[in-house]
Amino acid sequence: MLILGIDTSGKNASAALFNTDNEVFLAENTVCTQKTHSQVIMPIVKNILAQTGKTMQDIDIAAAANGPGSYTGLRIGVAAVKAMSFGLDIKCCGVSTLKALAYNNIAFKGVICSVMKARAELVYACVYKSDGYALKNICGEKIFSRDELAELIAVNGEETLLCGDGAADFFTDYRSPMFIIAPPHARLQNACGVCLAAMSEKFIMPDELEVSYLQKVKAEKDLEDRLNGG
């Protein structure tokens, strides 16, 4: 089975092709770009297909990081996967960005904490236990204050690998012998993690694929403020 993974949840635009039969990544391309993801993600997909001698019709499953992350970026990635899935008449899946980050570091046997910047002192985070092949949730995905997350990790009492775009600041500000920071190539989002995480997800029809923000978008907040007289 050939899985196409896409991640547009952050500054990186990333796509990868994963052959599940022999567990080989045929291609992966990740670009840290200032351009809108809508300008770069499909050219990246077309490029890795051309490099591997594959076509769109060879894709069996399309997977996208569906949140948390950049509101606009997530919508672009999910929309691209939905469009391809409709056009190719294949199933797809959405993968938690936090879970995909942890799968980038799946070879680490122990506790992995994916931490992404949200706003101010808040972060998106989830803590997992890795056996080197699969992940088990220690806590659910949610928004934490950084102090709350540091306390949760301390209470857990195990050496913890930090990954995600919030990992470097967290590692620096809460220095502890319990913390290990993922190396640069595995620290930020990329589509390889999306492909690996997709293997543990239920494949769905494209009209079922949705974005999961973990917090209300600005329009929802503004509406609530108006309704509450704010």
Beta strands, then each sheet from edge to edge (+ up, - down):
strand 1: 2-7
strand 2: 12-19
strand 3: 24-32
strand 4: 61-67
strand 5: 91-96
strand 6: 110-119
strand 7: 122-130
strand 8: 135-137
strand 9: 142-145
strand 10: 160-163
strand 11: 179-181
sheet 1: 3+ 2- 1+ 4+ 5+
sheet 2: 8+ 7- 6+ 10+ 11+
sheet 3: 8+ 7- 9+
end
